[in-house]
Amino acid sequence: MVWIRRLTGLACAIALSVPARAADLVIYHNWASPAELSALNVLRDELEAHGHRWMPLAIPHDANGNFDVVQLIEGGTSPNAFLQMQPEIYRALEREGKVLHLEDQFAGNGVLAQLPQVVRDAITIDGAIVKIPATIHTDAMLYYNRRVAQAAGIDPERWNSLEDMWADFAAVRAAGFQPIAVGAQPWQVGYLTHALVASLGAPGVYEGLYGQTPDPQVLYDASLLEVFDWLRRFQQEADAEAVNRDWNMATNMVINGQALLQLQGDWMKGEWRAAGKNDIDDFGCRFVPGAVHVPVTVDSWGLLGGTSPDMESAERAFADVVLDPVVQARFAAAKGSTPVRLDARGEIDSCSKMALGALERADFALPTPHLTASPAWIAAVWAVANAFWNDAAMTPADAIAALKVAQVAL
């Protein structure tokens, strides 16, 4: 695809030198947990300190219906900033001239030099920078309660495999605790599935399964049978209330000492911090034991193109707020994420240091499927994973067969 720049470098430099007039910015997002809202308030307060008004348009991702910004615009609602990471959404907006380009702005203010490569890759689509990076998250981490582990007489840091982890669950139960807190909503089962593919898949399987076009050959790899075998074991470990449980409610089961651990994205940390807990005394974090890869999410904002010069200037001011080094550190602390800027000015805890270390390991950190695969294929994988989760008679071989059918139907 050929991308058409909307501003030359000179025009962009002139635009950035003029303060943005006060504007009402409609901000679309799908975050709803207390930690997520606390992080958004960091941005909101800073944006409004610059004279603009934050007009929220929130549709939680677990609400009935899953709207993207293209659907909103087609329905007559046009947010100025929108929290979306999927490349196809930006490609659709580009075809309509409705996405703002950011490469000149980020080069001019020095932001690009402070972004890890995985972040630069995530915000670049077909050679153009069209996203404002908001977070670095790892989609597959264990957060555990240190006091529960101590009471059960176990040490999660010594686990070298999922088998090691499972072997300690008897001691956890004997001490009166639930081993795993599970939220079994469809999207959570989907995230657990790609976490297991990344952690357990043979070389090339994760990339082949979640590439822009899925490689049908990976569906014959034996490691996918192991993935579904483990998915079944997680399902059998889930309690009766798991199906309707929000992810942050599962996190709070661990925070409150009801359960030992949760396997989720490391946005869990935001809930721990909101509860006044820290990584020294209260919780530990680690990648899935024995993981061969870890999937990485870079949540990102897009900006609506084709607006008036004054509105575009205000939208670019929003980008500057999101990526301010001080604001980024405060936002990340509230959200539970790792700052996207290497020079973020704030405390970096041990869990974020672990995430940053993953980015430095060759071929270890891989992009979340939402940055690489088509939404239709992700939905197909989720449908199979959820059918498997909810049907105890369905075997791993049945699940692989269903994936093959879905891949052919794409």
GUFISE-790545 format. One record per residue: residue in one letter; x, y, z of N, C-alpha, C in turn. Coordinates in pm, whole numbers, m for minus. Atoms other than C-alpha are relative to their C-alpha. Last residue first. Example, Ala and Ser with C-alpha at 12.3 -4.5 7.8 and 13.67 -1.06 7.14 Angstrom:
2
MARRO|residu|nc1|nc2|nc3|cac1|cac2|cac3|cc1|cc2|cc3
MARRO|S|m82|m119|m6|1367|m106|714|m77|109|73
MARRO|A|89|m119|0|1230|m450|780|90|120|0
//
This chain:
410
MARRO|residu|nc1|nc2|nc3|cac1|cac2|cac3|cc1|cc2|cc3
MARRO|L|m38|m141|0|m1057|m1759|570|m8|59|m140
MARRO|A|117|m86|25|m1250|m2087|537|35|148|m6
MARRO|V|40|15|140|m934|m2296|499|m113|95|m35
MARRO|Q|m105|m59|83|m804|m2162|829|m35|m9|m148
MARRO|A|12|m145|m5|m1133|m2233|1006|104|68|m89
MARRO|V|121|m36|73|m1132|m2597|892|m14|153|m5
MARRO|K|m27|24|142|m773|m2639|1006|m119|39|m86
MARRO|L|m86|m108|49|m853|m2477|1340|30|m16|m149
MARRO|A|86|m117|14|m1141|m2720|1391|79|119|m50
MARRO|A|82|22|120|m908|m3015|1326|m90|120|m26
MARRO|I|m88|m24|113|m665|m2874|1583|m77|m18|m131
MARRO|A|m24|m144|8|m948|m2853|1837|90|35|m120
MARRO|D|122|m63|52|m1060|m3209|1767|21|150|m18
MARRO|A|3|31|143|m701|m3331|1815|m124|61|m66
MARRO|P|m94|m87|70|m689|m3148|2150|1|m25|m151
MARRO|T|m140|36|m22|m1004|m3341|2246|92|103|m65
MARRO|M|m82|m40|115|m1360|m3207|2279|147|m27|32
MARRO|A|m18|115|88|m1558|m3405|2538|89|31|m120
MARRO|A|m98|92|m57|m1509|m3139|2805|25|m121|m88
MARRO|D|44|134|35|m1687|m2884|2588|105|m100|46
MARRO|N|135|24|m49|m1664|m2529|2725|m55|m139|m31
MARRO|W|9|m27|m144|m1289|m2483|2696|m134|m46|56
MARRO|F|m77|103|m69|m1277|m2647|2352|m14|14|151
MARRO|A|78|124|17|m1553|m2423|2219|68|m115|73
MARRO|N|113|m6|m92|m1368|m2130|2372|m92|m121|m14
MARRO|A|m49|13|m137|m1041|m2221|2203|m116|0|99
MARRO|V|m40|139|m21|m1213|m2279|1868|43|m21|145
MARRO|A|122|82|4|m1393|m1945|1880|32|m147|26
MARRO|W|71|m16|m127|m1077|m1768|1994|m124|m88|2
MARRO|V|m77|73|m100|m886|m1909|1697|m70|7|135
MARRO|A|16|143|27|m1159|m1791|1459|75|m85|102
MARRO|A|134|39|m43|m1173|m1444|1617|m23|m150|m21
MARRO|I|m2|m1|m147|m795|m1412|1580|m136|m45|53
MARRO|W|m68|122|m43|m833|m1517|1218|9|m8|151
MARRO|A|84|116|32|m1099|m1256|1144|66|m129|48
MARRO|P|105|16|m101|m904|m983|1328|m87|m123|m25
MARRO|S|125|m66|37|m610|m1047|1095|m103|m19|110
MARRO|A|101|85|66|m283|m1141|1260|m125|80|m35
MARRO|T|m47|71|119|20|m922|1333|m109|m72|m76
MARRO|L|m87|m85|80|m29|m660|1604|39|m66|m132
MARRO|H|77|m117|42|m332|m827|1763|84|99|m79
MARRO|P|71|24|126|m135|m1153|1768|m77|121|m51
MARRO|T|131|58|m23|92|m1003|2036|m71|m25|m133
MARRO|P|118|m86|m9|439|m925|1907|m128|m79|27
MARRO|L|67|m4|129|727|m1159|1995|m127|83|11
MARRO|A|121|m80|m2|976|m1134|2282|m56|10|m141
MARRO|F|80|41|m115|1225|m1421|2285|m133|75|4
MARRO|D|108|93|39|1389|m1405|1942|m83|m48|118
MARRO|A|23|28|141|1706|m1241|2080|m110|m104|m18
MARRO|R|m36|139|30|1670|m1132|2439|m37|m34|m143
MARRO|E|m141|6|38|1671|m750|2475|47|m142|m35
MARRO|L|m16|m65|130|1293|m716|2473|143|m9|m51
MARRO|A|51|91|103|1268|m973|2751|19|60|m139
MARRO|G|m102|100|27|1492|m756|2968|m43|m96|m109
MARRO|L|m101|m64|85|1243|m472|2934|113|m97|m35
MARRO|A|58|m20|132|969|m701|3066|101|64|m95
MARRO|M|7|130|63|1185|m815|3356|m54|12|m142
MARRO|K|m137|32|41|1269|m454|3439|4|m136|m69
MARRO|S|m27|m74|123|896|m385|3436|142|m23|m49
MARRO|C|79|64|104|845|m662|3691|18|70|m134
MARRO|S|m66|123|46|1134|m543|3908|m77|m67|m113
MARRO|D|m1|111|m95|997|m189|3936|58|m127|m64
MARRO|I|30|120|79|1097|110|3723|12|m120|94
MARRO|E|m49|128|m50|1079|432|3927|m44|m114|m91
MARRO|G|73|54|m114|1023|748|3728|57|m135|39
MARRO|R|m55|m51|m125|1151|963|3447|m84|m45|118
MARRO|A|111|m38|m88|1091|771|3127|54|33|138
MARRO|D|m42|m107|m92|1418|768|2931|m114|47|88
MARRO|L|m115|48|m75|1364|431|2761|47|103|101
MARRO|R|m121|m78|22|1021|547|2657|113|m54|87
MARRO|V|m44|23|138|741|291|2631|127|77|m31
MARRO|P|m4|m122|82|702|275|3008|53|m29|m140
MARRO|T|m138|m46|6|626|m78|3134|3|126|m86
MARRO|S|m77|27|121|263|m134|3224|146|39|19
MARRO|G|m66|129|m18|80|m163|3554|84|m38|m119
MARRO|K|56|102|88|m162|110|3451|55|m139|31
MARRO|A|142|22|m29|m93|341|3743|m56|m117|m80
MARRO|A|12|44|m140|286|309|3729|m145|m29|35
MARRO|A|m38|141|m7|276|325|3349|m13|m54|142
MARRO|F|103|81|64|85|654|3354|30|m149|16
MARRO|R|115|m1|m91|326|809|3603|m114|m85|m55
MARRO|A|m35|77|m119|627|702|3394|m116|m7|98
MARRO|Q|m5|141|38|467|822|3069|34|m88|120
MARRO|V|137|50|9|375|1155|3227|0|m149|m31
MARRO|V|53|4|m136|735|1219|3327|m141|m59|1
MARRO|P|m71|99|m83|880|1124|2989|m54|m13|142
MARRO|D|m87|m77|m90|609|1310|2788|69|m97|96
MARRO|L|m140|42|7|479|1053|2541|95|89|79
MARRO|V|m15|144|m21|106|1070|2614|147|m39|13
MARRO|V|33|32|m139|116|1449|2651|25|m147|29
MARRO|D|m111|m47|m83|298|1500|2320|m24|m31|147
MARRO|A|m113|92|19|43|1282|2142|118|41|87
MARRO|F|32|123|m72|m242|1488|2292|115|m100|m11
MARRO|A|m31|m30|m141|m70|1803|2165|m32|m120|88
MARRO|R|m145|20|m14|m80|1643|1820|46|35|141
MARRO|E|m25|144|0|m456|1612|1858|149|m29|15
MARRO|A|38|51|m132|m478|1979|1956|25|m150|10
MARRO|S|m101|m48|m94|m285|2082|1644|m28|m51|140
MARRO|E|m118|83|20|m513|1863|1433|112|41|95
MARRO|M|25|129|m64|m813|2034|1586|120|m92|m16
MARRO|D|0|m18|m145|m676|2378|1502|m21|m133|72
MARRO|P|m136|m23|m51|m583|2273|1147|5|16|152
MARRO|S|m45|m138|21|m932|2131|1091|142|17|52
MARRO|T|72|m97|m82|m976|1753|1074|48|140|m33
MARRO|G|101|m71|77|m870|1519|794|m82|97|80
MARRO|G|m49|m92|101|m690|1276|1021|m114|70|m72
MARRO|L|84|m19|118|m819|1122|1340|63|102|m94
MARRO|L|60|m133|6|m543|1025|1582|m76|15|m131
MARRO|G|m1|m61|132|m445|671|1680|m66|136|8
MARRO|W|104|m94|39|m354|556|2028|18|39|m147
MARRO|S|m32|m124|71|m147|250|2104|m125|81|m29
MARRO|D|125|m75|18|m129|m55|2326|34|135|m60
MARRO|V|m25|m144|m4|203|m229|2263|m133|68|m27
MARRO|T|99|m96|48|143|m592|2352|56|141|10
MARRO|V|m8|m137|m50|427|m843|2387|m106|86|m68
MARRO|P|65|m96|90|405|m1221|2352|m7|138|65
MARRO|V|102|m76|m72|667|m1418|2548|m62|98|m98
MARRO|H|27|m135|48|869|m1695|2387|m95|69|97
MARRO|V|m96|m20|109|1031|m2027|2482|m18|137|m64
MARRO|A|50|m61|123|857|m2030|2820|110|16|m104
MARRO|G|m50|70|118|1004|m2272|3073|m41|61|m132
MARRO|P|m120|82|m21|792|m2139|3357|37|m78|m126
MARRO|V|45|138|m11|543|m1879|3224|123|m89|13
MARRO|F|56|54|122|715|m1546|3278|m49|m143|26
MARRO|R|m94|74|82|761|m1418|3628|m69|m43|m128
MARRO|C|40|9|140|605|m1193|3887|107|m78|m77
MARRO|G|m111|33|87|609|m1182|4265|m53|m13|m142
MARRO|F|18|83|119|364|m1011|4491|132|m26|m71
MARRO|D|134|54|23|337|m870|4840|m14|m92|m119
MARRO|D|65|66|m113|662|m772|5009|m122|m83|m38
MARRO|I|m97|50|m97|905|m673|4735|m68|m85|107
MARRO|D|m63|122|51|676|m633|4434|105|m56|96
MARRO|N|m125|m19|73|448|m384|4604|65|m134|m32
MARRO|K|m95|110|m12|89|m361|4727|126|28|m83
MARRO|G|m105|m39|m92|m122|m49|4786|107|m106|20
MARRO|A|32|53|m133|m437|m196|4632|109|32|102
MARRO|A|116|m76|m46|m392|28|4326|m43|m45|140
MARRO|R|m48|m130|m45|m44|m122|4294|m116|86|51
MARRO|W|m81|17|m122|m180|m475|4283|42|137|55
MARRO|E|93|30|m109|m450|m374|4035|74|m18|132
MARRO|G|73|m122|m33|m195|m207|3807|m97|m21|114
MARRO|K|m78|m77|m96|24|m517|3827|m70|129|40
MARRO|M|33|39|m138|m243|m727|3662|69|90|102
MARRO|W|88|m107|m50|m175|m528|3343|m52|m34|139
MARRO|D|m52|m63|m120|98|m793|3327|m70|132|34
MARRO|G|m95|m104|36|m113|m997|3091|46|73|125
MARRO|Q|67|m103|78|m268|m1301|3246|106|91|m57
MARRO|L|m76|m12|125|m176|m1614|3439|m80|93|m90
MARRO|Q|79|m23|121|m307|m1569|3792|95|6|m118
MARRO|L|m53|m69|118|m159|m1695|4115|m105|20|m107
MARRO|L|m145|m19|8|m196|m1831|4468|39|92|m115
MARRO|A|m68|87|97|m568|m1787|4525|149|33|m3
MARRO|Q|88|113|26|m784|m1648|4807|66|m102|m91
MARRO|G|m48|123|m62|m507|m1427|4937|m92|m118|m16
MARRO|N|63|22|m129|m677|m1093|4874|39|m132|67
MARRO|I|m37|m108|m92|m437|m995|4596|m53|m28|141
MARRO|V|m140|23|m37|m484|m1333|4429|45|105|100
MARRO|M|m2|125|m75|m864|m1310|4429|142|m33|45
MARRO|N|27|m31|m139|m818|m946|4329|m13|m125|86
MARRO|T|m120|m58|m62|m652|m1052|4007|m22|24|148
MARRO|A|m91|112|m22|m950|m1275|3926|129|49|65
MARRO|M|56|70|m115|m1175|m973|3977|85|m124|32
MARRO|N|m49|m67|m120|m941|m779|3748|m61|m60|127
MARRO|W|m140|31|m27|m993|m1033|3470|48|63|130
MARRO|D|m89|m96|65|m1370|m1013|3490|144|m30|40
MARRO|R|m89|m81|m84|m1540|m1332|3609|86|93|m85
MARRO|N|42|m140|7|m1840|m1460|3413|93|95|75
MARRO|V|49|m37|133|m1701|m1805|3331|m34|148|m10
MARRO|A|m101|m57|90|m1485|m1843|3642|m58|59|m127
MARRO|E|35|m138|31|m1766|m1886|3897|91|63|m105
MARRO|A|131|m9|64|m1748|m2269|3902|m37|142|m41
MARRO|D|114|20|m89|m1375|m2280|3975|m131|30|m73
MARRO|A|85|m116|m23|m1104|m2322|3713|m117|m34|92
MARRO|E|m41|m64|m126|m851|m2606|3752|m91|118|35
MARRO|Q|39|90|m110|m1024|m2819|3488|37|59|135
MARRO|Q|146|1|m9|m1003|m2529|3242|m46|m87|117
MARRO|F|41|m127|m60|m632|m2483|3314|m151|3|19
MARRO|R|m38|8|m141|m576|m2853|3248|m34|130|73
MARRO|R|97|84|m72|m775|m2829|2925|34|m7|149
MARRO|L|120|m81|m11|m558|m2538|2808|m109|m78|74
MARRO|W|m15|m89|m115|m258|m2753|2891|m121|92|16
MARRO|D|m1|84|m119|m373|m3029|2655|12|87|125
MARRO|F|139|27|m37|m461|m2763|2402|m11|m95|118
MARRO|V|66|m124|m39|m104|m2632|2400|m144|m27|44
MARRO|E|m40|m27|m138|37|m2986|2396|m66|128|51
MARRO|L|75|96|m81|m160|m3061|2079|32|21|147
MARRO|L|133|m57|m18|m15|m2741|1936|m92|m94|77
MARRO|S|1|m86|m119|334|m2878|2005|m136|67|20
MARRO|A|45|71|m120|267|m3165|1763|m8|91|123
MARRO|D|m109|14|m97|294|m2936|1461|m52|m60|130
MARRO|Y|m37|142|m8|29|m3007|1196|113|m23|101
MARRO|L|113|71|m61|m141|m2670|1240|24|m150|8
MARRO|V|m20|2|m145|200|m2512|1177|m114|m74|69
MARRO|Q|m89|108|m43|176|m2619|812|15|m7|151
MARRO|P|74|124|m31|m131|m2403|748|88|m112|51
MARRO|D|m67|108|73|80|m2086|779|m71|m131|33
MARRO|P|m43|117|m76|m153|m1808|896|59|m108|m90
MARRO|T|71|112|60|m151|m1494|677|45|m125|74
MARRO|Q|103|m72|76|m57|m1178|867|m87|m98|m79
MARRO|G|m50|m91|102|127|m1412|1103|m115|68|m72
MARRO|Y|51|m136|m16|m33|m1555|1416|62|99|m97
MARRO|L|142|0|m33|m5|m1929|1355|m57|141|0
MARRO|G|78|54|110|325|m1912|1172|m149|6|26
MARRO|E|m7|m94|112|489|m1678|1422|m85|m48|m116
MARRO|Y|71|m121|m36|369|m1891|1714|m3|98|m117
MARRO|V|144|29|m7|478|m2214|1545|m79|126|33
MARRO|G|75|m41|118|820|m2093|1429|m150|m20|8
MARRO|P|m51|m115|76|1020|m2286|1685|m85|28|m124
MARRO|A|m130|27|61|795|m2531|1876|46|122|m79
MARRO|G|m8|35|142|510|m2388|2080|142|m26|m47
MARRO|L|m23|143|21|508|m2403|2459|26|m38|m145
MARRO|S|m83|62|m103|528|m2043|2584|44|m141|m36
MARRO|A|m132|m65|m8|407|m1862|2274|92|m74|95
MARRO|V|m69|25|128|126|m2111|2212|139|61|4
MARRO|L|m51|137|m1|39|m2102|2583|70|m35|m131
MARRO|A|m107|6|m99|8|m1723|2588|63|m139|3
MARRO|H|m122|m45|68|m188|m1746|2261|118|12|97
MARRO|T|m40|89|110|m441|m1969|2433|126|50|m67
MARRO|L|m70|113|m58|m453|m1771|2757|50|m94|m109
MARRO|Y|m134|m44|m40|m538|m1462|2555|80|m113|63
MARRO|G|m80|m27|120|m826|m1641|2383|141|44|34
MARRO|V|m41|132|50|m954|m1781|2713|85|17|m126
MARRO|Q|m105|48|m91|m950|m1423|2845|47|m140|m39
MARRO|W|m127|m64|34|m1135|m1296|2537|112|m48|91
MARRO|P|m59|40|128|m1407|m1556|2580|134|65|m33
MARRO|Q|69|m71|107|m1463|m1489|2953|69|m32|m133
MARRO|A|20|81|121|m1301|m1761|3161|m91|68|m101
MARRO|G|113|m65|64|m1147|m1551|3439|m19|m67|m135
MARRO|V|26|2|144|m925|m1782|3639|m122|85|m33
MARRO|A|118|m82|20|m760|m1754|3980|m22|16|m150
MARRO|I|5|m98|109|m518|m2043|4013|m132|77|5
MARRO|P|m126|m19|71|m405|m2259|4308|m3|114|m102
MARRO|Q|26|40|138|m705|m2201|4538|130|19|m79
MARRO|F|9|m101|104|m590|m2180|4899|m36|m62|m135
MARRO|G|129|m67|m3|m641|m2383|5216|m21|106|m107
MARRO|A|m12|m118|m86|m284|m2492|5291|m127|84|0
MARRO|A|m10|47|m139|m364|m2837|5154|11|116|98
MARRO|R|134|39|m45|m479|m2672|4831|3|m43|147
MARRO|V|79|m123|m6|m144|m2496|4789|m141|m32|52
MARRO|A|m39|m69|m122|47|m2814|4875|m81|128|17
MARRO|A|52|79|m112|m147|m3005|4610|33|69|132
MARRO|F|139|m39|m28|m78|m2722|4364|m61|m80|115
MARRO|D|13|m70|m128|298|m2766|4387|m144|31|38
MARRO|A|m38|92|m107|317|m3032|4113|m14|64|138
MARRO|W|115|84|m34|124|m2802|3880|31|m93|117
MARRO|M|102|m84|m62|405|m2546|3886|m118|m85|47
MARRO|D|m49|m37|m133|674|m2804|3819|m106|79|75
MARRO|E|12|122|m82|465|m2941|3530|49|27|142
MARRO|L|137|4|m51|433|m2587|3396|m24|m124|85
MARRO|S|96|45|100|811|m2583|3370|m141|11|60
MARRO|N|m65|m1|131|1122|m2458|3547|m93|m42|m113
MARRO|W|66|77|105|954|m2364|3874|73|16|m133
MARRO|R|m75|122|30|1202|m2243|4135|m65|m84|m110
MARRO|E|m118|m35|79|1072|m1884|4139|82|m124|m37
MARRO|P|27|m6|143|733|m2018|4246|121|36|m87
MARRO|D|m74|m113|55|874|m2113|4588|m23|4|m152
MARRO|I|m51|17|137|649|m2339|4795|72|126|m45
MARRO|G|m135|57|m2|574|m2385|5166|58|m24|m137
MARRO|A|6|133|61|198|m2334|5129|136|m68|m2
MARRO|A|86|83|m83|203|m2042|5374|m8|m143|m52
MARRO|Q|m71|31|m124|502|m1894|5193|m83|m92|89
MARRO|A|m108|94|32|329|m1918|4856|75|m41|125
MARRO|V|63|130|26|16|m1758|5000|108|m104|m30
MARRO|R|40|56|m129|226|m1479|5150|m69|m135|m17
MARRO|R|m116|52|m74|407|m1413|4823|m43|m66|132
MARRO|N|4|m58|m134|86|m1382|4621|112|m62|84
MARRO|Y|38|87|m111|156|m1466|4258|10|75|133
MARRO|Y|m11|m83|m120|164|m1284|3927|m50|m84|116
MARRO|L|59|46|m124|235|m1517|3636|24|106|107
MARRO|M|m80|m3|m123|301|m1361|3300|m79|m61|113
MARRO|A|m8|130|m67|181|m1406|2943|95|8|119
MARRO|D|131|66|m6|58|m1101|2756|0|m127|83
MARRO|T|m20|139|40|365|m887|2827|m130|m76|25
MARRO|H|54|104|m87|271|m522|2828|45|m136|m51
MARRO|I|m62|129|30|445|m215|2685|m56|m97|104
MARRO|T|m47|96|m100|209|77|2695|92|m103|m63
MARRO|A|48|m30|m135|86|393|2522|63|m91|105
MARRO|P|m10|114|m92|254|406|2182|m40|41|140
MARRO|I|m70|m52|m118|113|685|1963|12|m116|97
MARRO|K|50|29|m135|18|533|1628|87|69|104
MARRO|V|137|m47|m12|43|629|1260|m59|m26|138
MARRO|I|32|2|m142|414|596|1186|m137|64|18
MARRO|A|39|m128|m58|441|516|815|m33|m18|149
MARRO|G|m102|m102|12|633|235|644|m33|134|61
MARRO|D|m33|m23|140|343|m1|583|91|120|m18
MARRO|I|79|85|89|231|34|944|30|39|m144
MARRO|T|m25|m23|141|467|167|1210|m80|m99|m84
MARRO|I|71|m123|37|349|193|1570|17|34|m147
MARRO|A|143|8|m26|431|m169|1655|m76|122|m49
MARRO|D|65|91|95|771|m169|1489|m151|3|15
MARRO|R|m4|m65|131|880|140|1681|m66|m87|m106
MARRO|V|100|m107|m1|761|m26|2002|m2|71|m135
MARRO|V|131|65|6|951|m349|1936|m112|103|m1
MARRO|Q|33|41|136|1257|m140|1852|m138|m64|m9
MARRO|P|m57|131|36|1259|29|2191|m47|m42|m139
MARRO|L|94|112|3|1153|397|2183|73|m130|m32
MARRO|Q|22|52|m135|1382|680|2298|m95|m118|5
MARRO|A|m128|50|m54|1532|771|1960|m17|m64|136
MARRO|L|m38|126|65|1183|795|1813|126|m60|59
MARRO|V|67|116|m59|1073|1058|2066|54|m131|m57
MARRO|G|m94|95|m59|1331|1319|1966|m62|m124|59
MARRO|N|m9|m21|m145|1084|1604|1912|85|m104|72
MARRO|G|m36|m136|m37|1139|1632|1537|15|22|149
MARRO|A|m141|m22|33|1148|1260|1467|44|137|49
MARRO|F|m81|80|m92|823|1206|1654|149|12|m30
MARRO|Q|13|m50|m137|647|1494|1478|93|m76|94
MARRO|D|m74|m126|m8|778|1398|1136|m3|57|141
MARRO|E|m144|20|10|671|1034|1179|79|129|11
MARRO|L|m73|m51|m115|325|1111|1317|152|m7|m15
MARRO|H|m136|53|m1|73|1062|1039|85|72|104
MARRO|L|m104|m102|m3|m293|1134|1114|137|m67|6
MARRO|V|m97|29|m106|m554|880|1009|114|100|m11
MARRO|K|48|m35|m132|m873|959|820|95|m41|112
MARRO|G|m66|m126|m37|m775|971|455|m33|46|140
MARRO|E|100|m107|m3|m1035|706|368|61|136|36
MARRO|R|66|m2|131|m780|446|260|m103|113|m10
MARRO|E|m90|m62|97|m577|538|565|m65|9|m137
MARRO|L|9|m144|m17|m869|457|794|87|74|m101
MARRO|A|133|m42|44|m893|104|655|m16|152|12
MARRO|R|2|8|146|m518|57|687|m135|45|m56
MARRO|Y|m71|m116|52|m534|183|1042|6|m1|m152
MARRO|I|82|m118|m29|m802|m69|1136|66|125|m59
MARRO|E|103|m11|103|m609|m344|958|m92|120|24
MARRO|P|m44|m65|124|m304|m278|1177|m112|20|m102
MARRO|Q|4|92|113|m483|m363|1505|37|71|m130
MARRO|M|m134|42|43|m364|m141|1794|0|m77|m132
MARRO|Q|10|115|90|m666|71|1883|141|m40|m43
MARRO|L|m92|103|m49|m716|333|2155|m22|m127|m82
MARRO|F|64|130|m19|m879|621|1972|105|m104|36
MARRO|A|m104|96|m36|m808|992|1961|m68|m132|33
MARRO|N|m127|m59|40|m1024|1249|1784|118|m91|29
MARRO|P|m88|m42|m109|m1338|1040|1801|129|60|m53
MARRO|S|m140|m10|41|m1571|1042|1501|87|47|115
MARRO|T|m78|m48|m114|m1925|918|1569|148|m2|m37
MARRO|G|19|m142|m22|m2156|894|1265|72|57|120
MARRO|G|127|m24|m68|m2207|519|1246|m24|146|35
MARRO|E|106|33|95|m1933|481|983|m138|26|61
MARRO|I|3|m106|100|m1702|663|1222|m110|m24|m102
MARRO|L|51|m122|m63|m1790|428|1506|m12|112|m101
MARRO|Q|145|13|m17|m1750|123|1285|m61|124|63
MARRO|V|57|m7|135|m1403|238|1180|m152|m9|7
MARRO|V|19|m140|36|m1316|310|1544|m57|15|m140
MARRO|D|m127|m64|29|m1373|m48|1649|m29|139|m54
MARRO|F|m3|m103|102|m1677|m177|1831|144|43|m26
MARRO|N|m140|m39|0|m1704|m506|2017|20|97|m115
MARRO|G|m40|m70|122|m2061|m581|2115|143|45|11
MARRO|N|66|67|111|m2193|m665|2458|27|78|m128
MARRO|A|141|m34|12|m1934|m518|2691|m61|m79|m116
MARRO|D|81|116|m34|m1607|m704|2758|m150|34|2
MARRO|H|m22|109|94|m1396|m452|2568|m82|m124|32
MARRO|P|m88|104|m54|m1548|m162|2763|8|m121|m93
MARRO|I|76|122|22|m1704|109|2541|87|m115|46
MARRO|A|m51|127|m51|m1580|449|2655|m98|m113|m29
MARRO|L|91|89|71|m1619|780|2474|49|m140|31
MARRO|P|m16|146|9|m1459|1033|2705|m110|m67|m81
MARRO|M|139|44|12|m1447|1407|2627|0|m151|m19
MARRO|W|5|144|29|m1110|1535|2752|m147|m43|2
MARRO|R|99|79|m75|m1108|1915|2738|m1|m143|m50
MARRO|H|98|75|79|m800|2108|2628|m96|m75|91
MARRO|G|110|m82|49|m617|2383|2817|m105|m72|m82
MARRO|H|m43|m71|121|m277|2223|2865|m115|77|m64
MARRO|A|m92|m104|m48|m373|2129|3222|56|81|m116
MARRO|E|83|m113|m40|m664|1948|3057|83|112|62
MARRO|L|57|m62|120|m421|1720|2875|m80|124|37
MARRO|E|m108|m72|69|m224|1655|3194|m53|71|m125
MARRO|D|m40|m115|m80|m533|1569|3397|107|82|m72
MARRO|R|107|m101|3|m668|1346|3122|42|126|75
MARRO|L|m2|m69|130|m342|1160|3076|m102|113|m3
MARRO|V|m130|m66|8|m310|1075|3446|8|80|m130
MARRO|N|11|m128|m69|m684|1007|3450|133|75|5
MARRO|L|58|m98|93|m633|739|3187|m12|137|65
MARRO|A|m103|m37|97|m399|558|3425|m53|103|m99
MARRO|S|m96|m84|m70|m658|566|3704|111|46|m95
MARRO|L|58|m133|m8|m917|435|3461|92|97|73
MARRO|E|2|m60|135|m696|141|3373|m55|142|5
MARRO|A|m138|m38|35|m622|69|3740|4|66|m137
MARRO|P|m46|m116|m79|m992|80|3832|141|45|m36
MARRO|S|m38|39|m136|m1085|m152|3542|48|122|78
MARRO|A|106|m16|m99|m1278|m9|3244|42|m36|143
MARRO|W|m50|37|m132|m1060|32|2937|m106|30|107
MARRO|N|80|113|m49|m1224|30|2594|50|m50|136
MARRO|H|m81|107|m57|m1112|369|2464|m92|m111|47
MARRO|Y|65|132|m2|m1239|660|2255|97|m105|56
MARRO|I|m100|105|m22|m1121|1013|2340|m74|m134|12
MARRO|V|74|121|m31|m1327|1303|2202|98|m117|2
MARRO|L|m49|120|68|m1107|1612|2220|m82|m120|46
MARRO|D|64|116|m62|m1273|1944|2304|41|m123|m79
MARRO|A|95|78|78|m1027|2211|2194|m61|m108|88
MARRO|A|80|89|m86|m811|2490|2332|m106|m70|m83
MARRO|R|113|m67|m62|m588|2629|2060|m80|m101|82
MARRO|A|132|44|40|m267|2433|2003|m107|83|72
MARRO|P|77|64|m106|54|2629|2046|m141|m35|m48
MARRO|V|112|m84|m38|231|2698|1715|m80|m69|110
MARRO|S|m53|m117|m69|578|2543|1673|m110|93|49
MARRO|L|m38|34|m137|430|2203|1598|52|120|77
MARRO|A|119|30|m79|245|2331|1294|35|m26|145
MARRO|I|70|m126|m24|560|2491|1155|m120|m22|90
MARRO|A|m81|m76|m95|758|2168|1200|m68|132|34
MARRO|C|18|59|m132|478|1971|1033|76|79|106
MARRO|A|133|m39|m48|476|2208|737|m25|m55|139
MARRO|L|0|m141|m33|850|2171|697|m134|43|57
MARRO|G|m75|m23|m123|843|1792|722|m3|146|41
MARRO|T|m143|9|25|569|1778|463|71|26|131
MARRO|L|m80|m120|m26|223|1714|594|143|m24|m45
MARRO|R|89|m115|m5|m50|1476|489|75|130|28
MARRO|R|m25|m88|m113|182|1201|376|m93|119|m7
MARRO|I|m13|m139|44|24|957|134|22|88|122
MARRO|W|53|m94|m98|79|589|209|28|143|m48
MARRO|V|m74|m126|2|122|349|m79|m67|96|96
MARRO|M|85|m119|0|0|0|0|88|124|0
//
